[in-house]
Amino acid sequence: MKNEIKFMVADITTLEVDAIVNAANKTLLGGGGVDGAIHAAAGPKLLEECKKLGGCETGQAKITGGYDLPAKYIIHTVGPVYTGSSRDAAELYSCYYGSLDLAAENDVHSIAFPGISTGVYGYPKPEAATIAVKAVVNWLDAHKDYGMQVNIVCFSNDDYKIYEQVVRGKR
Ligand code: ADP
């Protein structure tokens, strides 16, 4: 299998991949946005497993089963609440890079990411998309023979256009 990065518009909870990434909060006990959608689709056993994890720090990631989802695993990562400080970018980068490390440790070869921190956490979408692409490309470059299929999932056509501009070097 080759390393690959793909962009798509989709509901991440429907994807048949080894792992989907959740933009969680520090409690890991569920919330709104993509987090709420993932918990609703995975079913109540997900919350039971999450309760045992003891939360998660910003920029870090933890893994659980996917339960009723088509995905085998869920990687829960906590994005930064946007403040405008330089730390935000480092933490967001670490969410993507660390989630890929954790995925590889669990023999995951296909993974889907939402736009971490770009909802309630307020990260400006063009900046967040630039960091996401940079982290994924750097990880793939550092693991050339691994065979990871990365899906960047947009929830709207407008979000997709932002990634298109990033990839074309216009952002
Ligand atoms: P955060 O708290 O990290 O900002 P949100 O869940 O509020 O997380 O938003 C993160 C991104 O996930 C937003 O861009 C939002 O449009 C997107 N999103 C929400 N629901 C879904 C879904 N079901 N599939 C894919 N993306 C989603």
Residues whose N, C-alpha, C, O or C-beta is under 5 A from the ligand:
A	BS01	ADP	A10 D11 I12 T13 A23 G32 G33 V34 D35 A37 G79 P114 G115 I116 S117 T118 G119 V120 Y121 G122 V153 F155
